Amino acid sequence: MNSSLKKPVIIAGAGPVGLLTALVLARQEVPVIVVEAEAALTRDLRAGTFHPPTQEIMQPLGITAKMLEIGIKVPRWQWRDRKEGLIVEWDLSLLKDDTPYPWRLHLEQHRLTPIIFELLQPMAHVQVRFSTRFEGVEQQGDGVRVRVTGPDGALTLDGAWLIGADGGRSQVRKSVDIEFEGFTWPERYVVISTTNDLARYGYASNAYIADPEEWIAVFHMPDAGPPGLWRMCCPVNSDLSEDEVLSDAYAQRMLRRFLPVAESMHVPYKSMYKVHQRVAKSFRRGRVLLAGDSAHVNNPLGGFGLNSGIHDAINLGAKLAEVMRGEADATLMDRYERQRRAVNIEYVQNVSIANKKALEEKDPARKQERADMLRATAADPIRAREYLLNSSMINSMRMANAIG
């Protein structure tokens, strides 16, 4: 066994990607220390769509079964137009021969992290240190020295490798001077959640509504009970202040633009954020590795961000465990970078950008051309299956695995 196995892998960030990477490593008897700046697991109301291959790769870890107990299965999703209504409804059962999970699963990530955290609890060789902020790293031959600030002040942790899973503003990425290439969209996005049941208006649990001025993405999430929480995401006019956007009046106006409802609707949650399309220039700098939002960010249209981060975690954890156990040398981590960076550039970025452009298309002829194409594709089971292999990320996983 490699002597470096005596040193832990240090992971910055106790979100789903950091905790999942820790779990993959820990199941291979690799010691792990996770440091998290927050005092506890965080509540993030954004990401919450899990594609079929994501459910599939988490199943052996005992996660997927627990998610299915509390999540919402989405076997069909819709593409709509604000004026024309339903354009097409996609049936994921066409993927039944490609995956044991022919559906999307809706479950917000703050319900996923406690599942992973609970699985880590019995493992004596895993530590999760909250209220502990990453400060910097020095690489020293066969290891890293990581500076953190915790409840008892500054201290240094000696490890074999450092993984940055600390989000889009990653201090780990910045500490090793890796450029975050890409751009930020000029508009902001608002997320508005209501307990009003959109199913009674004909909406599937996931729907995208095209409009040249104010498209909307709809996601049905579990809540304390039926009918769950229906969450809408749409772009925000740059002239509006944050107070205006997060007001109840704005939420009610937005909801009425696509729902035939006169009365006021209950809106328990509202938030606003900027959206980026960026990929780190490198996912590896020596013994420092990046995963999840630390390595790549994209707009939410298609539900690729968190899924891609989970794919990073499984890939990274499995390869690093081999290196730590002396079954492969450190160059295996270059393959992790080649696989996951290529997929994020060629698939996640391109498809999520194309999704956004399609939803906000202003040219009537192009809108009609796309609607005709979608209807023709959905009407042909062979073409529909090929479309769904892409949108479900099954093809992205196959693409990554084929990279040597």
Stockholm file with secondary structure:
# STOCKHOLM 1.0

chainA/1-404         MNSSLKKPVIIAGAGPVGLLTALVLARQEVPVIVVEAEAALTRDLRAGTFHPPTQEIMQPLGITAKMLEIGIKVPRWQWRDRKEGLIVEWDLSLLKDDTPYPWRLHLEQHRLTPIIFELLQPMAHVQVRFSTRFEGVEQQGDGVRVRVTGPDGALTLDGAWLIGADGGRSQVRKSVDIEFEGFTWPERYVVISTTNDLARYGYASNAYIADPEEWIAVFHMPDAGPPGLWRMCCPVNSDLSEDEVLSDAYAQRMLRRFLPVAESMHVPYKSMYKVHQRVAKSFRRGRVLLAGDSAHVNNPLGGFGLNSGIHDAINLGAKLAEVMRGEADATLMDRYERQRRAVNIEYVQNVSIANKKALEEKDPARKQERADMLRATAADPIRAREYLLNSSMINSMRMANAIG
#=GR chainA/1-404 SS CCGGGGSCEEEECCSHHHHHHHHHHHTTTCCEEEECSSSSCCCCCSCCEECHHHHHHHGGGTCHHHHHHHSEEECEEEEEETTTEEEEEEEGGGGTTTCSCCSEEECCHHHHHHHHHHHHTTCTTEEEESSCEEEEEEEETTEEEEEEEETTEEEEEEESEEEECSCTTCHHHHHTTCCEEEEEEEEEEEEEEECSCGGGGTCCSEEEEECTTTCEEEEEECCSSTTCEEEEEEEECTTSCHHHHTSHHHHHHHHHTTSCCCSCCCCCEEEEEEEEEEEESCSEETTEEECGGGTEECCSTTSCHHHHHHHHHHHHHHHHHHHHTTSSCTTHHHHHHHHHHHHIIIIIIHHHHHHHHHHTCCCHHHHHHHHHHHHHHHHSHHHHHHHHHHHTTHHHHHHHHTCC
#=GC SS_cons         CCGGGGSCEEEECCSHHHHHHHHHHHTTTCCEEEECSSSSCCCCCSCCEECHHHHHHHGGGTCHHHHHHHSEEECEEEEEETTTEEEEEEEGGGGTTTCSCCSEEECCHHHHHHHHHHHHTTCTTEEEESSCEEEEEEEETTEEEEEEEETTEEEEEEESEEEECSCTTCHHHHHTTCCEEEEEEEEEEEEEEECSCGGGGTCCSEEEEECTTTCEEEEEECCSSTTCEEEEEEEECTTSCHHHHTSHHHHHHHHHTTSCCCSCCCCCEEEEEEEEEEEESCSEETTEEECGGGTEECCSTTSCHHHHHHHHHHHHHHHHHHHHTTSSCTTHHHHHHHHHHHHIIIIIIHHHHHHHHHHTCCCHHHHHHHHHHHHHHHHSHHHHHHHHHHHTTHHHHHHHHTCC
//
